[in-house]
Amino acid sequence: MEYKKKLGGNLLLLATAMIWGFAFTAQKVAGDLLATFVINCIRFFIGGLFLIPALYLLDRVRKNGRVLFSRSNPHFIDLTKTELLSGIVCGVVLLAATSFQQYGLVLASSGKASFMTALYMVFVPFFGLLRKKIASPNVWASVAIAVGGAYLLTSGGTGGFSLSSDDLLLILSAMTFALHITVIDIFAGKVDGVRMSMVQFLTAGVLSLPLMFFGPLPSGAVLLQALPSLLFLGIGSSGIAYTSQVVGQQLSGTPTIASLIMSLESVFGAVGGALILHETMNGYQIAGCAVILFAVIFSQLPLDVWWKRVSRRPAGQSTPAAEAASAAPAPAAPVATGSPVNVMPPAAEMETAELPEAAPEAEKTDANGSELR
């Protein structure tokens, strides 16, 4: 049951990565038309408002006895203090992460931005160390492998590696997204994930509202032109994907592995850039995609569990047959060391000891021993 729960969470995280990957294309298109905080304000308000009717439906399906807005609620709105606090904290961190990312997309391609953002998986284990959460060795190895794949995609086989201003912004975005994953993991088991997600979007939207007046405001025609991208960012990337992230992390329970799965957004981002924006990748960049995919798969292998099972098994572990043999009467003649043990005594001794009556009990012992094994 625990395995199915984690598998379901990981599949949700994979769907999140797919939506986020194609969202880079939408961000790039919207960024050519609108200022950063205009995009963030609209997309997060759309995402938060989208979750209000979704919560009514989810509460009915889950039969949790909760109703988002009701006169029977003491404060009319059904939100706990933890859900409100966690949503506000996550909203502040999310706004910072997406703002760095959107500014970086002004100069970078959507494919490059997606893989640079995927570096958040490098920072998540380090944030975990601060909370005394140590990832397994194969997860750390997967992080190193994925970084190598990201290098192939960034350098494109040129052998050089230099950081421009957009690269630095995207690295800051990756660090902040890693913090966002960590904060979600702290609150995940204490809140309704969808309610927390709604609060974080509305928080990010409210904070973006005054900031967008510091830049150029769009005309109605430009807004209409950017509307498809904004709807995808608001409903898909924000409303659906970020909520899937919260629920997926709750089910998965391991933030480092969650970050590695969600790092596949870089692959989907490159695919979206190639299909929609006609961005191209050379052989080295395609190899980088393959390396990151391998890293994600390798991180999912339960190597630590397998090793514990092997290391805990005693070298001279007894079998049910051997236990039955040790419980049986000793043979009349001594047996040489290393030879097969004859557990059956001579027939005369069996008659004297009336062993036929004890035989069913011995048989019962063997059966129980086999079941326990």
N, C-alpha and C positions, 0 to 999 in steps of 0.2 A: 504493500500500500504506500509506504514511504517512497519507494522507487517511482511509482506511477505519479505521485504528487510532484516529485522533483522533475520528472520527465515533462509533465504538463507545464510546469513553470518555465522550463528551458525552451519549450516550443513557443510559449508566449513571448519570451525574450527574443527568439529568432524572428517571429513576426514583427516585433518592435524594431529589430535591426533592419528588416526589409523596408518598412515604412520610412524610417529615418533615413535610410540610404537614398531613396528616391526624393525625400524632402530636401536634400541638398540641391537638387535640380530646381525645385520650386523656390528655394531661398535665393538661388542665383538669379532666376528670372525676376523675382520680386525685388531683389536688391538693385537691379538695373533700373527700376522704376521708382522705388520708394526709399526713404531714409530708414535707418536701422530701427529706431524706436517707434516709428510709425508701423513697421512690420510687426515688431514685438507686441505693441499695444493691441493691434487688431487680431493677430493670431491667438494671443492668450485669452482675450475676451471671448473670442469664438469658441476656443477650447473649454473654457470654464462654463459658459452658457450651454454648450452642447451636453455637458455632463449632468445638468440639472434634471432634464427629463430622463436621461439615462439612469440616474439614481432612483427615480420613482419606479422604473421598470425592474432594475436590479433588486431593489428592496422587496418587491413582490415575488420575484423569482426565488430569491434566497430565503424568503419568509423569516426574516430576522426581527420582525416586529418594529422596524424603524420606518419613519416617514420624514422626509427631508424638511418639509414645511407643514406644520400642523398647529392648530390652536391648543391642542392638548400638551404640546411641548412647553416646558417652563419658559424658554426663551424664543418660542415660535419656530426656531430653526434647530434641527436635530444634529448638532455637532458637539462633540466632547471638547473639553479644554485642550486635551492632547492633540486631537485632530486639527483644531484651529491653530495651535502653536506650531505643530509640525508642518502644516500647510504653509504658514507664513515663512518659516525658516527655509523650507524647500523652494518657495517662490522667489525669495531674495537670491538664493544661490543659482537657481535656474535662469533668472533674468541676467545675472552676470555672465553665466556660461554662454547663453545664446547671443548676448550682445558682442562678446569677444569673437564668437564664431561668425556672426553676420558682418562685422567690420572686416574680418579676415577674408571673407568671400568677395569683397569688393575687388580685390586684385587676384586672388587665387582662383583656379578652376574648381568646379564642384568635385571632381575626382580627387584632386590633390587635397582639398579641404577635408573631404571625408576620411582620408587615410591619416592626415595629420591629427584630426579630432580623435581617431581611434587610439591614439597614444594614451588616452585616459586609462586604458587597461594597465599601463605601466605604473601609474600613480596609485591605483586602487589598493594593491597589496601593501604599499608603504603607509597609506592611511590605516589599513588594517593592523599594521604593527603597532600603531599608536593606541589601538584598542585591544592589544594583546591577542589579535587573531592572526595566527600564522598559517599561511597557505601551504599546501602539500608541495613536495619538490617538483612534481611534474607540472604543477601550475606555474611555478617560477620559471621552469624550463620553457613552458609555452609562452610566457611573457617575453623571454629573450628571443625565441623563434619569431614571434609576431613582430617584434621591433626590427629584426632583420628583414622581414617581409615589407614592413613600412619603409625601411631605408631603400630597398630596391624600387619601390613605387615612387619615392620622393626624388631619388637621384636619377632614375631612369637609365642606369648603367653608365653614367658619365664619369663615375669615380669621384666626383666632387660633392661636397655637402656644405651649403652655406645657408644661413638663416636670414630671410628678408623680414620686413616689417609685418607682412601678412602671416609669415611662418610663426613669428613670435606671438602674434595675436591668437593664432590657432593653437599654439602650445598652451597659452594661458587658458584658452577655452577648454582644452583637454584636462588640465589640472582642476578647473572648476567643475567640470562634469564628473570627475572622479570624486570630488568632495560631495557632489549632489548624490551620487550612488551611495556613498558612505552614510550620509544623513538619512537617506531613505531606509537603509539597513538598520539604523538605530531605532527608527520609529515604526518599522514595518509590522512588527508583531503586536503593537499596542493600539493600532488605529484601523479604521475602515479605509483601505487603500484608495478607493474611488473618491471618498469624501476628502481625504487629504489631497488627492490630485486636483479636485475641483478648487479647493482653497488656494493651492499653489498657483494655479493658472490665473485666478482672479487677482491674487496678490501681485503677480508679475504684470498683469494688465494695468492695474491701478498705478503701480510705480512707474510704468512706462508712459502713462498719460501726460504728466507734466513735462517729461523729458523730451517728448516728440516736438514740443513747441520751440525747442532750441535749434531745430533744423528746418529745412524747407517743407512746407505742407503741400500735399499733392492736390491736383484738381480732380473733379469728379470723373473726367474721362480717363485719367491715369489710374484712379482707383478701380474703375470698371475693367480696365485692361489687366490689372494685377489681381482681380478678384479670384480667378480659378486657382492661382498659386496660393493666395491667402486662405481660401477655403480648404485646400489640401493641408496647409500648415496648421490651420486651426482645428479642423475636425480629425484629419488623419494623424499628423505628426504630434499634435498636442492632445486632443481629446481621446484618441484611441491609443496611440503608441505610448505616451507617457503613462497612461493608466495601465496598459499592459506591462510596462516596466515595473510599476509598483506591485501589481498582483503577481507578476512573474518572479520578482525578487522575494516576495513573501513565500511562494511555493518552493523556489529553488533553495533559498536559505544560505547561499554562499556568494557573497558579493564579488569575489575575485573571478569565479567562474561566470557569474552573470555578466561581468564587464567584458570577459573574453567572447562570450556569445554575441553580445551587443556590438562588439567591435566589427562584426561582419557587416555593419552598416557601411563600412568603407568599401567593401566589395560591391554592394548594391549601389552605393553612390557612384562608383566608377562606371557601373553598367548603365545607370540612369544618365550620366553625363555623355556616354558614348551613343546611346540610343536617341536621346532627346536633343542634347546640345551638340552632338556630333564631335565630342571630344575623343581623341585617339589615345591608345596606349601601345607602347612598344613591347617587345618580348620580355624585357626586364620587369616592366610593370605588371604584365600578366603573370610572370613568375612570382612576383610579390603577392598577388592575390592568392595564388596557390599555396604559398608559404603560410599566409595568415589563416587560410582555411584549415591547413594541416595543424596549425597551432591550436585552433579551437577544438578540433576533434581530439587531439592528444590531451588537452586539458580535461576532457570528459572521461578519460579512462581512469577507473578506480584503482590506480596502481598502489596507493597507500593501503587500501583495504585488502588487496591481494597479498601484499607484503606482510601485513599483520597476521593474516590467516596462516601464512607459511611459517613465520617466525614464532608464533605461539604454539605450533604443533610440536610436542615433545619428540625427541629423536627415537625413544623406545616406546612410543604410544602403543598401548595394548588394544587388541581387537576383541569383539565379543567371544569368539571361539577360544582365544587365549584365556579370557576371564573365566569361562566355563571349565577350561582345563585346570586352572589353578584351584577351582572350587571342588573338583572331583577328588575322590580318594587317591592317595599316592600309589603308584604301581609297586608290585612286590619286588621287582628287580630294579637296580639303579640304572639310570639312563645316562649315556655319555653326553657331555656338554656339546651343544651344537647339533645334536641329532634330533629327529622328530620325536615329540613326546607322545608316548602311548598312554592315554588317559584312562583306558579301560583296564581294570584289574582282572586277574584270573577268574574263571567261572566259579570255582569253589568258594572264593572269598565273596563273590557276589551273592551266592546263596546264603552264606553265613550272615552277612550284613543286611540281607533282605533289601537289596538295592532296587528291585523292580518297583517297589512302592514309592521310592524317592525319585525315580526317573521322571515322572510328570513334572515335579517341581523344578528339576534341572532343566527340563525342556521349556518350562515357563520362563526360567531365568534367561535362557538363550533368546527367547522371543522378545522379551522386554529389552534385553541388551541390544538387539538388532534395531528395534524401533527408536531407542534413544540415540543410536548411532546416526 
